Amino acid sequence: MYASITKDISIAQCTINNGRIVAFPTGTTYGLAVDALQGHSLQRLRNLKQRPEEKTFTVFLKESLYSTFLDLTEKELSLIKKMKNQSLTLLIKPKPPLEHLQKENHIGLRIVDHPLMQQLAESVDVPLTATSANISNAQPCLSAACIQKQFPGLLDPKEKAYGDIEPAGPTTYDLSLGCILDGGNLPETQPSTIAKISNGNIEIIRPGSVSKEVIISQL
């Protein structure tokens, strides 16, 4: 059974609100979104991606939620606004509601860089995860077909994936996608640049599609 493919934001919105996972397009690859405030949704996502517990998730959210969830400096906020639609992940300090996702006192904020990603962010009132749509250490997906191949739907409850317990149906821990928000086939490109403002200067954590020079020009 495959996850449904849709362009309907309301379906994706309901999927998020129900604690399920939505695959969505970004300016680089497809990502996987869940409500970043729901522990059971985050656990479902970890299980789906086969992601180690110690690895955290980047997030994205609409601008009206920044003051609630992000502890931004004026320089960080200015840069985020100037880098709109650029494939940049900026390491920033979270406020208490998102501290469960922090690593070394920072979280990764993925700048929204795709129209459907923007619509998804605007459709809900919570931060969303922005992790890549792939099994951990596998190649990120550039199409819905790739996502369906890596995540072929609901785990068969008859399979012995839960030890000796056979669940009666879908649970918090099933390996399933709620839906795929279809952005078509994405072009191959570099991943998002991961950067941090440190002592007023830009530090590149991972080089990517946005150069250090471009980021510096916007400070």
JORA-V675357 format. One record per residue. PHI is phi as a letter, one per 30 degrees, with the letter a starting at -180 (none if undefined). Layout:
# JORA-V675357
PHI
PHI
This chain:
# JORA-V675357
none
c
d
d
c
b
c
d
d
d
d
d
d
d
d
d
d
d
i
c
c
c
d
b
d
c
d
b
b
d
b
b
c
b
d
d
c
c
d
d
d
d
d
e
d
e
d
d
d
h
c
e
e
d
d
c
b
d
b
b
a
d
d
d
c
e
d
d
c
b
c
c
d
d
d
d
d
d
d
e
d
d
c
e
i
c
d
b
c
c
d
b
d
d
d
e
d
c
d
d
c
d
b
h
i
b
b
c
c
d
d
d
b
b
e
d
d
d
d
d
e
d
d
b
c
b
d
b
d
b
d
d
d
a
d
e
i
c
d
d
c
c
a
d
d
d
d
d
d
d
b
d
j
d
d
d
d
d
d
d
c
c
i
c
c
c
d
d
a
e
b
e
c
d
c
b
c
d
a
c
d
d
c
i
d
d
d
d
a
d
d
d
d
c
b
b
d
b
h
i
c
d
c
d
d
b
d
a
d
c
d
d
d
d
d
e
d
c
d
